[in-house]
Amino acid sequence: MASRFTIKPPGDYELKRDFCSYGYFLLHPNFWDPRKLEFSRVLSLEGGPAQVRVGQPGGVGRGLSVVASRGLTGAEREEARAQLTRVLRLDEGTETIAAFHGLDERWRAAGRGRLMRSPTLFEDIIKTVTSCNVTWPSTVQMNRRLCEVLGDPVEAGGERQFSFPSAERIARARPQTLRARCRVGYRDARIVELARLFTPRGKRGPELEASWFEDLSNSDDAVFERLMELPGIGPYAAANIMQLLGRYGRLPLDTESVRHGKTILGYKGSSAQVMKKVHRHYAPFGAHAFRSYWFELWAFYESKHGPAWTWERDSTGKLFTAALLSK
C-alpha cells in the first residue's frame, strides 16, 4: 500500500517554478510531468528504493502532497521528507528570498529565488562532473545510464524506474564499466575515486562527510579549497557545487557565460576579458550573485521555449543550452 503525506513549504513556495529552476531537474532520475505539474523520482531509503510523486494541488504556499510507491516506515517517511526538503530548497525561507529580491528586484514579481538540487551532495557532485567539458545531451545520457546500469530498480506506474546509484555502488564498479556502459568517457576513474571518498572504509567513516560541506559555519573559502582538492574538480565545478550547497557568492563561468556576457550584457573582447566583466557585473549582488546571474540565463532559455515547467524531459529538456536552442 502506498504511503501518503504532506510537506508544508514556505509561504511563497511554488512547485512548478521552484523545481523547474535549474538544469538538473531534467536529469535522471528526476522526472517532471508538465501536464500534471508534479515531479517524481526514486529515492534511496533505509528499507530500499521507493518512487515518490510530489505535487502542489493548492498552488503557491500550499502543502506539497507526496505519494510513495510502497508503504514507508515512520523513519523512512522522515528520511524522504529530509531528502525532498533538500531537493526543493524548502530550508530557504521567505526571508532569504526577500533578501535576494531586496538586492535584485527584477525577480520579485515572478517570485524567483530558489534553485532545485539533488537529495544528496554526492549526487550533486557527480552531476556536476558529468556536466563539465561536454554537450548537454551527453550529460543527459550519462546520468540516465548511471541510473539504469548502477541504480536500484523500482516498478511504479507500469514501468521500471531507477534510483541514482549510491556512492557504495559506484565505488565497487570498475572504471571500465562506467566508460563502456555509462558512457562517461575520461571521467570513469575520477567518478569511482569520488565515490570511494564518500564510502565508509571498514570501521572508519568515509573520508568525506557531506555534513562538513553542508555546515554553513564553515567559511566559503574553506569549502571551496576543499572542493578543489577532490579528483576531477576544477574552479568551475567547485563554484557550481558551492551554489548547490547554498553558497551563492561565487560564479561558475563557462562558455555559456561568455555567450551571455556578449549577447545579453553587450560585452566585447576575448573570452577571458568577458568573464572578468561578467564577474564585476554581478559582484554588487554579493552573497546572492549566482541567483542574479542564473535567473538571467534561465530567462533567456525560457524566452526560446516557454516556461521550464512546460518542457518535456526527453525532448525540449535536451535542448536548453543556448547553442542547441538556436537550432
Backbone torsions as a table, in degrees:
resi	resn	phi	psi	omega
1	MET	NA	136.0	-178.1
2	ALA	-70.0	147.8	173.9
3	SER	-95.0	142.3	178.0
4	ARG	-130.5	136.0	174.2
5	PHE	-155.4	170.3	-176.8
6	THR	-121.7	142.6	174.4
7	ILE	-115.2	129.4	178.5
8	LYS	-87.7	117.5	-179.7
9	PRO	-92.0	173.7	172.4
10	PRO	-57.9	156.6	-173.9
11	GLY	-63.8	-17.8	-179.8
12	ASP	-104.0	11.0	-172.2
13	TYR	-78.9	133.6	174.7
14	GLU	-129.1	116.1	-172.9
15	LEU	-58.5	-49.7	-174.0
16	LYS	-63.7	-37.0	179.6
17	ARG	-75.6	-44.8	-170.2
18	ASP	-85.6	-24.1	173.3
19	PHE	-80.4	-43.0	-178.2
20	CYS	-88.2	58.7	-172.5
21	SER	-123.7	-4.5	-177.0
22	TYR	-152.4	148.9	-171.7
23	GLY	-56.2	-25.9	-177.1
24	TYR	-67.4	-13.9	176.7
25	PHE	-66.5	-16.3	-179.8
26	LEU	-94.2	-1.5	-176.3
27	LEU	-100.0	139.1	175.5
28	HIS	-55.7	144.3	6.2
29	PRO	-90.8	14.5	178.3
30	ASN	-70.5	141.1	174.3
31	PHE	-141.3	118.9	176.5
32	TRP	-101.5	128.6	178.2
33	ASP	-100.2	105.7	-175.9
34	PRO	-70.6	-13.9	177.9
35	ARG	-87.1	-42.8	179.5
36	LYS	-87.1	-12.0	-176.4
37	LEU	53.7	50.0	175.9
38	GLU	-142.3	157.0	177.0
39	PHE	-119.8	154.8	178.5
40	SER	-139.3	156.2	173.4
41	ARG	-168.4	163.9	174.6
42	VAL	-90.6	129.1	174.8
43	LEU	-103.4	145.4	174.2
44	SER	-91.0	114.5	-176.3
45	LEU	-119.4	169.9	-175.7
46	GLU	-53.7	-42.0	-177.4
47	GLY	-92.5	9.8	-179.5
48	GLY	120.5	174.7	-176.2
49	PRO	-71.4	152.2	175.3
50	ALA	-150.4	137.1	173.4
51	GLN	-81.0	140.8	173.7
52	VAL	-123.9	143.1	173.1
53	ARG	-116.4	131.4	-175.3
54	VAL	-124.1	125.9	177.0
55	GLY	-133.5	173.9	177.9
56	GLN	-137.7	74.4	-173.5
57	PRO	-60.8	-25.0	-177.9
58	GLY	-89.6	-6.9	-179.9
59	GLY	89.8	-165.9	-171.9
60	VAL	-50.6	128.4	175.2
61	GLY	79.4	-9.6	-178.6
62	ARG	-85.3	170.0	-174.3
63	GLY	-62.1	146.6	174.7
64	LEU	-91.4	123.4	179.1
65	SER	-89.3	131.3	-178.7
66	VAL	-121.2	127.8	177.0
67	VAL	-123.3	120.4	179.2
68	ALA	-96.0	152.5	-176.0
69	SER	-75.7	-9.3	177.5
70	ARG	-147.0	169.3	176.2
71	GLY	-66.5	136.3	179.2
72	LEU	-112.6	142.4	172.4
73	THR	-71.0	168.1	177.3
74	GLY	-58.2	-40.8	179.9
75	ALA	-66.0	-40.2	179.7
76	GLU	-68.1	-35.4	178.0
77	ARG	-62.8	-42.4	177.9
78	GLU	-68.0	-35.3	177.2
79	GLU	-63.5	-45.3	178.2
80	ALA	-63.8	-40.9	178.9
81	ARG	-60.2	-42.7	-179.8
82	ALA	-65.6	-42.3	179.7
83	GLN	-65.3	-42.0	-179.8
84	LEU	-69.1	-33.6	175.4
85	THR	-60.0	-40.3	178.5
86	ARG	-68.5	-46.5	-179.5
87	VAL	-55.5	-46.7	-171.6
88	LEU	-91.2	-1.2	-178.6
89	ARG	58.2	39.4	-179.5
90	LEU	-69.3	-12.3	177.8
91	ASP	-81.2	-4.9	174.6
92	GLU	-92.9	102.1	-174.8
93	GLY	-75.8	176.6	-178.1
94	THR	-61.1	-31.6	-178.8
95	GLU	-68.6	-33.2	177.6
96	THR	-66.0	-45.4	-179.8
97	ILE	-67.9	-36.6	177.6
98	ALA	-63.6	-37.1	178.1
99	ALA	-64.1	-39.6	176.3
100	PHE	-63.3	-46.6	-179.5
101	HIS	-64.3	-28.4	176.0
102	GLY	-64.9	-30.7	178.1
103	LEU	-87.4	-33.0	-177.4
104	ASP	-138.3	87.9	-172.4
105	GLU	-73.0	-6.6	179.3
106	ARG	-58.2	-27.4	-173.0
107	TRP	-102.9	5.8	-177.6
108	ARG	-65.3	-49.4	-176.3
109	ALA	-61.7	-40.5	-179.9
110	ALA	-78.1	-17.8	179.9
111	GLY	78.1	11.0	-178.0
112	ARG	-67.5	142.9	177.9
113	GLY	-177.9	-34.6	-177.8
114	ARG	-97.6	146.4	175.9
115	LEU	-123.4	128.6	-178.6
116	MET	-66.3	162.7	176.7
117	ARG	-151.3	-165.3	-176.1
118	SER	-95.7	167.2	178.3
119	PRO	-67.1	-22.1	-177.4
120	THR	-136.5	153.8	175.1
121	LEU	-62.2	-38.9	-179.0
122	PHE	-58.0	-46.6	178.7
123	GLU	-61.6	-41.0	178.2
124	ASP	-61.1	-39.8	-180.0
125	ILE	-65.5	-45.7	-179.6
126	ILE	-65.5	-39.7	177.8
127	LYS	-63.2	-35.8	177.3
128	THR	-67.9	-44.4	178.9
129	VAL	-60.0	-38.6	-179.1
130	THR	-79.9	-1.3	178.7
131	SER	-108.7	1.4	-179.3
132	CYS	-93.9	137.9	174.7
133	ASN	56.1	43.2	-176.2
134	VAL	-159.6	156.2	176.6
135	THR	-75.5	154.4	-177.9
136	TRP	-59.3	-43.0	177.4
137	PRO	-56.4	-33.8	178.1
138	SER	-70.4	-36.6	175.3
139	THR	-61.1	-44.7	178.5
140	VAL	-58.5	-46.8	-177.7
141	GLN	-65.1	-42.6	-178.9
142	MET	-60.2	-44.8	-178.3
143	ASN	-70.0	-35.8	175.8
144	ARG	-63.6	-44.7	-177.7
145	ARG	-69.7	-37.6	176.2
146	LEU	-57.4	-42.9	179.8
147	CYS	-67.8	-46.1	-175.5
148	GLU	-70.0	-32.8	-176.7
149	VAL	-86.8	-40.2	-172.0
150	LEU	-118.3	-7.5	179.9
151	GLY	-80.5	169.6	177.3
152	ASP	-92.0	131.9	-177.2
153	PRO	-82.6	149.7	174.9
154	VAL	-139.0	132.5	174.4
155	GLU	-88.3	117.3	-178.8
156	ALA	-152.0	137.7	178.6
157	GLY	62.2	28.2	178.1
158	GLY	78.7	10.3	178.1
159	GLU	-144.9	162.7	-179.5
160	ARG	-90.0	127.7	176.9
161	GLN	-122.6	165.8	-172.9
162	PHE	-133.2	148.9	173.4
163	SER	-81.3	166.0	168.5
164	PHE	-74.5	135.8	-175.8
165	PRO	-64.0	143.6	178.5
166	SER	-73.1	162.6	175.4
167	ALA	-58.9	-38.9	-179.6
168	GLU	-62.4	-41.9	-179.1
169	ARG	-66.1	-44.0	-179.9
170	ILE	-68.0	-36.8	-179.1
171	ALA	-61.5	-28.7	179.8
172	ARG	-84.8	-11.1	-176.6
173	ALA	-79.5	153.9	174.8
174	ARG	-85.1	138.4	177.6
175	PRO	-52.4	-36.1	-180.0
176	GLN	-62.4	-33.0	177.9
177	THR	-66.1	-42.7	178.8
178	LEU	-63.4	-38.9	-178.9
179	ARG	-69.8	-45.4	-174.7
180	ALA	-77.6	-44.1	-172.5
181	ARG	-97.5	-28.7	-179.3
182	CYS	-103.3	-8.2	172.7
183	ARG	59.4	42.3	-178.6
184	VAL	-90.2	-3.0	176.5
185	GLY	62.1	-138.5	-174.6
186	TYR	-63.8	-11.1	-178.0
187	ARG	-77.4	-6.0	-169.9
188	ASP	-53.1	-56.9	-177.1
189	ALA	-68.3	-34.5	-179.7
190	ARG	-65.5	-40.5	-179.9
191	ILE	-65.1	-42.3	177.8
192	VAL	-63.6	-42.2	-179.9
193	GLU	-63.8	-41.7	177.1
194	LEU	-61.0	-44.1	-179.8
195	ALA	-60.7	-40.2	-179.8
196	ARG	-65.1	-32.9	178.3
197	LEU	-66.7	-26.8	-179.7
198	PHE	-95.7	5.8	-176.4
199	THR	-107.9	131.6	177.0
200	PRO	-58.4	143.1	-179.8
201	ARG	-116.9	108.4	-178.6
202	GLY	60.6	-128.7	178.7
203	LYS	-84.1	-9.4	179.8
204	ARG	-84.1	154.9	173.6
205	GLY	-77.2	179.7	178.8
206	PRO	-67.3	154.9	179.6
207	GLU	-65.6	-33.4	178.1
208	LEU	-113.5	126.0	177.0
209	GLU	-104.3	121.0	179.9
210	ALA	-57.8	-32.7	-176.9
211	SER	-60.7	-31.8	179.4
212	TRP	-65.7	-44.0	-179.6
213	PHE	-68.7	-33.4	-178.4
214	GLU	-77.2	-16.3	-176.0
215	ASP	-74.3	109.8	-175.8
216	LEU	-72.2	-5.3	175.1
217	SER	-76.4	-17.3	174.5
218	ASN	-79.9	138.5	-175.1
219	SER	-68.8	154.6	176.6
220	ASP	-58.5	-41.4	-178.7
221	ASP	-63.0	-40.8	-179.6
222	ALA	-65.6	-42.4	180.0
223	VAL	-66.3	-44.2	179.9
224	PHE	-60.6	-44.7	-179.6
225	GLU	-62.6	-39.9	-179.9
226	ARG	-69.3	-37.7	176.5
227	LEU	-62.5	-38.6	-178.9
228	MET	-66.3	-18.3	178.2
229	GLU	-81.2	-12.6	-176.0
230	LEU	-76.8	149.2	179.7
231	PRO	-62.7	130.6	176.3
232	GLY	79.5	5.3	-178.3
233	ILE	-107.2	112.4	176.2
234	GLY	-104.5	-170.0	-176.4
235	PRO	-58.5	-42.6	179.9
236	TYR	-63.7	-50.6	-178.1
237	ALA	-61.4	-42.4	-179.4
238	ALA	-62.5	-42.9	179.3
239	ALA	-65.5	-36.5	179.0
240	ASN	-68.8	-40.8	177.4
241	ILE	-64.3	-33.2	177.5
242	MET	-58.2	-47.5	-179.1
243	GLN	-68.5	-29.5	175.7
244	LEU	-68.9	-21.8	175.6
245	LEU	-88.2	2.4	-179.1
246	GLY	86.2	17.1	178.9
247	ARG	-111.4	97.2	-167.5
248	TYR	-97.2	9.5	-174.4
249	GLY	-78.9	-15.6	-178.7
250	ARG	-107.7	150.3	-179.8
251	LEU	-109.4	121.2	171.9
252	PRO	-83.5	97.8	-174.2
253	LEU	-98.8	138.1	-179.8
254	ASP	-143.0	-160.7	-178.1
255	THR	-62.8	-32.1	176.2
256	GLU	-63.9	-35.2	179.4
257	SER	-67.5	-38.8	177.5
258	VAL	-64.5	-44.5	177.9
259	ARG	-59.2	-44.2	179.8
260	HIS	-63.4	-43.5	180.0
261	GLY	-61.1	-38.6	-177.6
262	LYS	-79.7	-46.9	-172.5
263	THR	-85.8	-32.3	-177.1
264	ILE	-99.9	-42.7	-177.7
265	LEU	-92.0	-11.6	174.5
266	GLY	77.8	21.3	-178.9
267	TYR	-81.1	149.7	177.5
268	LYS	-122.1	162.2	178.5
269	GLY	121.0	-172.6	179.2
270	SER	-71.7	170.6	179.0
271	SER	-59.2	-43.0	-179.7
272	ALA	-63.6	-40.7	179.3
273	GLN	-65.7	-41.5	-179.9
274	VAL	-65.1	-41.5	179.3
275	MET	-60.5	-40.7	177.8
276	LYS	-62.5	-40.3	179.2
277	LYS	-67.7	-37.5	177.6
278	VAL	-64.0	-43.2	176.9
279	HIS	-56.8	-46.9	-179.1
280	ARG	-64.9	-36.4	-178.1
281	HIS	-61.0	-39.4	-175.5
282	TYR	-95.6	-5.5	-179.1
283	ALA	-55.6	-37.5	-179.4
284	PRO	-62.1	-17.3	-179.6
285	PHE	-84.7	-1.3	170.8
286	GLY	51.1	-124.3	-176.1
287	ALA	-65.9	-10.8	179.5
288	HIS	-110.2	16.5	-174.0
289	ALA	-55.8	-44.5	-177.4
290	PHE	-64.4	-38.3	179.5
291	ARG	-58.0	-47.3	-179.0
292	SER	-61.6	-45.4	178.6
293	TYR	-61.7	-49.5	-173.3
294	TRP	-65.7	-42.1	-177.4
295	PHE	-69.6	-26.7	170.2
296	GLU	-63.8	-46.3	-179.9
297	LEU	-63.3	-44.9	-177.5
298	TRP	-64.5	-38.9	178.2
299	ALA	-62.2	-36.0	176.7
300	PHE	-64.3	-45.4	179.0
301	TYR	-60.6	-43.5	-178.2
302	GLU	-68.5	-26.1	177.6
303	SER	-66.3	-21.0	-179.4
304	LYS	-87.6	-37.2	-173.5
305	HIS	-134.1	18.6	177.1
306	GLY	85.0	175.3	-178.6
307	PRO	-54.3	142.2	-175.8
308	ALA	-59.3	-28.7	-178.6
309	TRP	-72.3	-3.8	174.8
310	THR	-98.2	-2.4	-175.4
311	TRP	-79.6	140.9	172.5
312	GLU	-89.2	131.6	-176.8
313	ARG	-57.4	-40.4	-170.8
314	ASP	-95.4	9.8	174.3
315	SER	-131.3	-87.6	178.8
316	THR	-57.2	-34.6	-178.4
317	GLY	-60.8	-15.9	178.1
318	LYS	-91.8	-0.6	-169.8
319	LEU	-124.9	24.1	-169.6
320	PHE	-87.5	-2.6	173.4
321	THR	-80.8	154.7	-172.1
322	ALA	-57.6	-42.7	-177.4
323	ALA	-59.9	-36.7	-178.7
324	LEU	-83.8	-35.3	-179.9
325	LEU	-64.3	-24.5	-178.3
326	SER	-76.9	-9.5	-177.4
327	LYS	-83.2	NA	NA
